[in-house]
Every structure is written in structure tokens, then in C-alpha cells.
């Protein structure tokens, strides 16, 4: 094939020359070129290597269905693999590379696979590397894991960059009355017709210029179209692909904003992900020309016929000197004439016996003739042809290009997304959209209409249908009928070869041959869905745009059924690939999820805190002194809290203000323990269950007044509890007069814990007498003032097991509160402590958090059964008593010690009996810490039957993830001060 | 450590829109799905058998279903929505709480 740029042809701007790099060499093209056209203009024939066999491939189409010219654009972190060169606009400085080849696509060592191809039939990997033949040696030993790595390297497409994506993407939304997808003859007619009535129309076109298949015509002028349409009020979105149609007339679209610009403004997104809601959708998505399976139908120089016409009239490129066109339908004859006029020698092979057309005299037309096999390896040297009626009688036509037309497939993908099955049209050998009950109309060749005037007519009718559904008018409508060729299309999907292995490709991208389809049939994979998965037909990034129908027809032939009986695979979004970056949009890095900081965030950092993310919150993790590690630091902090006093930011707890005459009733119904008689000025620890009787959350509620409570929840469940209480009040207990307000952000909280906490607190408030044991006993609540006069709330409550308090203050005053508390704590040799020490302190006491209350445990499992009232009914009270939840061997909360005190273990360790280390064992460790007081590692968690069943038994902690095992014993979860003397002190 | 996973609510294509009686029509990403709205929860002191029935024996409706949605990132009303489980068509939306329903109905 020798492709050359022709003077006077094409819609490119020859005044603007663009330099680009292909496989490290510099070339030139023009503004308006695609990468593929620029490569063709430079007569570059081999632009890719195939997936499995590493066969050389050239440009095979001029659109999104491209299966040969898959290239990598850009380099480094910007490398974008598997880009279709046919849809990549050329820009100055573009860097493109061939892929799946070493050292390059021209000379590729992987090409050896081609000669071994008889071993690489469908299912080869499944059959071979699960175990080695002949006896499946090594089966089940993970041998596949070794081979997988090698195979993944050898087979495949381009390589994605391993670096973070440097580009921006964004999400956008739009709305319109009518959305038209596609700017071919039908789409433009439809959009203009609707716009005439002053309706809001969006026209989406994936190409950079408008026109669709009009662009393949020499006389079509695309330059003014965009402005014309916009001035008639149509909102035109070019370089935008409608990749999916979803429920309620939502269209997902991807706009390529800067993919065609050399050095884009870094503030612009690379691509924009659109969610468009239209009252009516008109799909004018067009049709794709199919190829035909015959031997060597993939040699560089093979192309669809219509693509060649596009290259001539849009890009001014004559793709071959000596062209053979093979067809089974009428659509190629105009192209043949134009190619001949442009200077090529053209021969047409038509599989049909009779063709009722004015055949061009200057073109050699062979009727009743089929392509049999292409000669050549890296380029076409000739085509063996045979009579359709006598396949043994072959002769060879010398040529440098073979153009194929095996018929046309309407693009029914977008309709198919709505679950509407396409219907087989036997007359035209194609699927057309099925019956649509939604506000979607399909027009033009997407509906199987071949004639251009009929397409325009169907666009106008589609516009009227849209206006009917919008209630704009009521018109009788009638669409032009499917088809439109003078002569019927001939059934030609494959020309069978007598060679074995034949290289009759059905799916170019995944190297699926006709032989593979038959092999799948022989091995029993006859359902279309199985065929697809076994051979990977239609699973490459073109998703079967070209090959699916051929594959179907081959399977139908094997099964002696018709194509509709065999079925079609369901098309799913996206129509063309959508980068993950575009799906993610701006939700990356720090925007991945909201970040919450407590009001004393800066104060914590200023005082040396290392922070950790817990849920959405940034919380102090530990406060290292010089050179201290995390471990040094939290052990010191824990020790100081037990010895003197420590201060910790606990703001992240959920806080809910509960107010109203029925507040007490609500609180009493949701907690398992009695709250009805909680006096004003007292708090109570409470457990909430779900409807099904499992623990939902724990927390405290403080009675501030007759009708007012202040509830704290765990950090993890704050939002869930708030929604749950709202649900109860709005859907079930609508008679209760209670108001809920989330005040988590309004109050900042600090824990003051340790034997000296009362002394510290007494110094911090205006009236130190208020803090006395008598005035503020365990679980007492106080509304008072800091010594600087700021109002605050104090509750005597302990998570650490020490004498401890929590102080809450309006968020704006958090820094002041911390200053006052810290100034006083320093005098008592106190410390600031973080989440790690907080965890250590509570594990020593066997206090549970979200790690233990994981939604699978009952209140009894968690060792809190005493908190379940038997005198009242509450949420979950009936269900927690159901049989299975009371079995004797249910898991129960326990503590764990290592037998060897020097050993450590991790959360997640599985607890097993010594002689039975397997499966889920008999329990699990949920939280661990080093206990400074005990001098070794401790854990809490669950074991079946609880402490009574395993007391004094040596068990094994198995940690297969870290490949670790240690001997452990079960102890009471209350490892320090089990009587609670310290907290009542 | 207390590592807590937070659900990510970055929905890429928002298909359902719910006409909140208080806020107006909004994307479903502002809402949280609740559950079957037709369930009558038993009294708290009802026997286990009644609760079992209400909690574990649910219909799997194909077609119009009454369900609850919480306008979590909006007015925080719990709504009763009639939605087709086949097409996502929404037939009606109202506040679950009868008094709120009365007020919002008059409003719209």
C-alpha cells in the first residue's frame, strides 16, 4: 500500500503544518488531520501489533471502531495507552508510539507468536497454565500465578503509566428539551427542525468537526456548519461522546476539552464528564461498516471501504495505488468511482451474481467473486479470489490495498443500554433498535436507513416525534422504512479457508479467528455469552463494534440456527472507553472526601501532635517528645494518665441536642438501660440496639433539664444515629413531641483523665468547689464557667478507667479551653495524649468501641448484658431474645494475653485451638495495645463461649496475613482495676 | 486502631431525581435510601414473632414500591416515595410525618 496526500482533496488546512513524533521519528501533517491520517499521509503502514499473535496491523477504519491503529499518546505520567489513532486529532508536538511490540511495531520479537498460533487457540491459557500438560502437573500449586505475569506482559495492549494522573477532570450537568446525538445527515436535520420551534436543543458530536458521514463527501463543506447551527439556537457540543443512556432520560457524555491542544492551560480540565438530562433524546448515532472474515484479512492495507472514502475526501489521502474492493452490498460503488478518479486502479469483487446498477465502465467489476486470502506479511502483495460458486478455482489479483465492505451495522449500543433488545433485520443483515417505550427516538442509519435523503427525512420525523412527546404539537408521524439499497445485500460473513490454522479474523483487537468460534462451539460454549467469555470475542476496547455480528453468524451456522435465535450480546455503557480520571472528576487527593478538623486542630498541631485520619476527622494520634516513636510516645502518655493526668481532644464524638416534652420517652425507648428516672444533672452510659437486636452504638446521654438531653455518640456512628433517631420520630413515633439538633460541630470537647484530674479541673473553673466529689459525683453533669468566664459543660465520665472528666465548650472558645486546661495540667506533670494512648487506656479496661461493636454482636456478646433492662421495652428488646442469639457458644468479649510476655499480636488475629488451626477458629482479636501497667501486649476480642469456656487453656493466635502465630490465653477483658475504684475515687 | 470506613458518596451519573416536598426536585445523591415504607413496625412490647415478620420477611417488589428516603444532605425529612423498581419512575413523594406532610402539601 502506498498512501499519498492528493492536492485539491480534503477538508484539512494545508496552510498550517503540524510537526509530530511517531516512534521517535519526526513527521508532518496538517491542521484537521487525525493521527491516523497523518500517519497514512507519511505512508506509515504498520502502526500496531495485535493482541495475541503480535501480527502487524495498519489503519483499518477512520473512526471509533478502529481495531488496528491503537497507539500510546504522550509519555511519562501523561502517557495514554490504547488511543485510537483514527480519533486522535493531530496537534503540533504530539508524541505517539506503537504499542504491544518490542523493539517496535515494525520489527517485533513477539511476532514469533504468529508462528506458534496453532497453540494459542481460544481457551489456551485456561487449558495450559492451570497445570502443565500432559498430566496437569502442578495444578493447584499456584503455577498460574507465575505464568500469569509472563502472559500479561506478552499479550496485551498499551501500558498505563504507573505515575499519578497529572491531569484535571471535572463533572458537569446540563438540561435540555431535546438532546440529539450525532451530527450526520439525520442528526442535523432533527436538531434544526426542533430548534425552529425555539426549543432548547443540544447536539452532541464525538468528532472535532460536525457532519458525520457527510464528511466522506467531497462537496460537503463543514467549516460553516458549527456556526450555522449555533446561530439557529442549537447548543453544539463537539469532541463529546454520549457514552451511555441511563434511566429517566439521563445521558452520560465525555467531552475531550484539551486532548487536541499542544500546551493546554493547566487550569482547564483535560476532559469533562457530563450528566445531561433531556426531556427527549434523538439518537442519530449512525452505522458502522463491517468487514468479512477470510484468511489474512488483517494485513496492513486492509480497510473498510467507507474509511477510504473518508480519507480521500476529508483528509485528502489516497490510501492505495492498486485497490481491490470486496463487497456484498451496493454502498461501495460511489467510493470506487471517486478512488478511480483520484488516480487509483480499482477492482471490485461483488459476491452477488447479479447487480442491477449502472456499473462504472472504467472499473473492473467481478460479480459472483469472493476474496479468499491475502498474500503478504507486512504489506499486501496480492489477493487470492475465487468464484462464489466454485471456491476451488482461484486466481490472484496483484494489489496493494484491499477495501472490505461486509454490510453495515447500525449503532444500536445506546438504545441497548436501556435494556431494549435489538431486532434482527434479515433483509438488511443487521440489528435495528427494538421497540422503545421511553422518550427516545432513533433516526437515520442508526435505524438501518441507508439512503441519505431517507436519513434526513427520518431526522425530520424524529424531531416531530420529540415535539409530540414534549406536548408541543400533535402530529401523525411515519418513518421511512429500513434499508434503501437498490439490490439486496448478500449473506457474506466469512469466506472459509482450507488452510489450517487459518487467520480469518472475526475480532481483530483480541485476535479471535473464525476457527476460534468453531472451537468454542466444539467445546460446548454455544451460548453467546459463553462464546464471548471463552474466546474474548467483543471484549477488547472496541467492545465488538466490528466483529460481534460475524461471530454471531458463525455460531448460528454451527448451530444450524438463525442469528436472532442465537441472540446478541447486550451492549453496556460506555460506548467508547471513559478514563477513570473522568469518572472521578475533582474527587481526588484532598478532595476525595471531606476533611473534618476539630476546633482545636491548630492548637493540637501547635502543641506537637502527630495527626491521624479517623473516618473524616483529623485527630491527634500522639504527641511525641524529641525523637520519640509512636510506640515510645503512647506508652509514655498512657503511663502519665494513669499516674497523674492527661488531656485529650474528644471533639469528634457525635453530639445531639434532644429537646421537647417527650424527650425522656424517646431516650428511654432507644437505650437498653432505663433512662426514665435519670435525674436532672446526671448522665448515663447507654447502649442502642437495632431493630434486629444487635448493638448499634454506645454513648452517653445527659439530662440537662426536665425536657432536655445532651446525647453523645461514638465518632463512627454519629451520622447514623442522628438519621436513625430522625427516622423513628418521623416514621414510627410521630406522636412524640421531640426536636433533634445535631450539635457535633457546635461543641468542642476535651477529656481530662487521671488521678490528678480533679485538681486540674478545680483550678480551671470559676468555682472550684463545684468539682468536689460530693457536688460532682461519678456520672454527674455540671453547667458552669471556666475561670475566664466562658460557659462550659462538665461531665464526670471515664473511658480510661481513671478518675476522669469531659469538658465541652462552644467551638469558638476551644483554644481558650485547651490553654486553661493545659496550663493547669502542666503543673501536675500531666501530658497531652492522643488517640493511640486513648486506645491503650480503654483496651486495658476492656471498654468497647466500633472495632468491637461491629454490627455482628449482641449486647450479651459485648459483655454488657447487665445494661439490658428486663422491666421495659425498647428498640431491639424483642429480637435480642431470639433463639440463635442466646446460644451458649456465641462469641463473648474477653481479654487476651500472650503466653510469652515478649510476644506481640495484631488486631485481626484469629484465635484457634492449639491442635486445630484453621478456618475462622474460635474467636478473633479486635483491638490490641502494649499495656505499660501490665508490661506486655494485651488485646480484647471475642471467643466462642467466652472466658468460662477457655480459662487457663493455651490457645493459638493465628495471623496468616502477617504469617505469624503465637500462644495466647484468654483473660477477663477488665484487665486493670476491675472494680472501678479509680473512677469512683 | 479505630480505623473507620466512610461511605463515599461521589455518584458519577445521578439518574433518579426526587421532588422533595420541602426543597424541590433534587438528585438522588442528596438522599439516602431507607427501606420499604409499607412496613408497619409492631409495638415495642410486641412478641418476637411479630417483630421477626416485620424485619425479616420482606417483599421483593417488581414494580411500584412505597419506600422511604431520607433527605440527608437537605432538609433531613424522611420521605415516602412511590418508585418503580423496574424503571425508577417516581409516582409520588410525600413527607412521612403526617403533620409535616400537611404543611408541605399546602406549601406546594
Contacts between the chains, C-beta under 8 A, distances in Angstrom:
chain1	res1	chain2	res2	distance
A	171	B	12	7.5
A	244	B	13	7.3
A	246	B	13	5.5
A	246	B	15	4.7
A	247	B	15	4.2
A	247	B	16	6.9
A	247	B	87	6.7
A	247	B	88	4.3
A	248	B	15	5.4
A	248	B	16	6.7
A	248	B	17	6.9
A	248	B	88	5.9
A	248	B	89	7.6
A	250	B	13	6.2
A	250	B	14	7.4
A	250	B	15	4.8
A	252	B	12	7.7
A	252	B	13	5.0
A	273	B	12	6.9
A	275	B	12	7.9
A	275	B	13	5.5
A	275	B	14	6.1
A	277	B	17	7.9
A	583	B	12	5.1
A	584	B	10	7.4
A	585	B	10	7.5
A	585	B	12	7.8
A	587	B	8	7.9
A	587	B	10	4.6
A	592	B	8	7.7
A	593	B	6	6.3
A	593	B	8	6.2
A	612	B	1	7.5
A	614	B	1	7.9
A	614	B	2	6.0
A	614	B	3	7.2
A	614	B	4	5.9
A	615	B	4	4.1
A	615	B	5	7.9
A	615	B	6	5.1
A	616	B	6	5.6
A	669	B	44	6.4
A	691	B	41	7.5
A	691	B	51	7.2
A	691	B	54	7.8
A	691	B	55	5.4
A	692	B	55	5.5
A	692	B	56	7.9
A	715	B	2	7.6
A	715	B	4	6.9
A	716	B	2	7.3
A	716	B	4	4.3
A	723	B	32	6.9
A	723	B	70	5.7
A	723	B	72	6.5
A	726	B	70	7.1
A	726	B	76	6.0
A	726	B	78	6.4
A	727	B	34	6.6
A	727	B	68	7.4
A	727	B	70	6.8
A	727	B	78	5.6
A	729	B	97	7.7
A	730	B	77	6.9
A	730	B	78	4.1
A	730	B	95	7.5
A	730	B	96	5.0
A	730	B	97	4.4
A	730	B	100	7.1
A	731	B	34	8.0
A	731	B	37	7.7
A	731	B	68	6.4
A	731	B	78	5.4
A	731	B	96	4.5
A	731	B	97	7.4
A	732	B	41	5.4
A	734	B	96	7.8
A	734	B	97	5.2
A	734	B	98	6.0
A	734	B	99	7.4
A	835	B	1	7.2
A	835	B	2	7.2
A	836	B	1	7.3
A	839	B	1	6.5
A	839	B	2	6.7
A	849	B	2	5.5
A	850	B	2	5.9
A	850	B	4	5.9
A	851	B	2	6.0
A	873	B	43	7.7
A	873	B	44	3.8
A	873	B	45	4.0
A	874	B	44	6.3
A	875	B	44	6.9
A	877	B	44	6.6
A	877	B	45	7.9
A	878	B	42	7.8
A	878	B	44	7.6
A	878	B	45	7.7
A	878	B	46	6.4
A	878	B	47	6.6
A	878	B	48	4.7
A	878	B	50	7.8
A	878	B	51	4.5
A	879	B	48	6.5
A	879	B	51	5.2
A	879	B	52	7.3
A	879	B	55	6.8
A	881	B	48	6.2
A	882	B	48	5.6
A	882	B	52	7.0
A	907	B	1	7.8
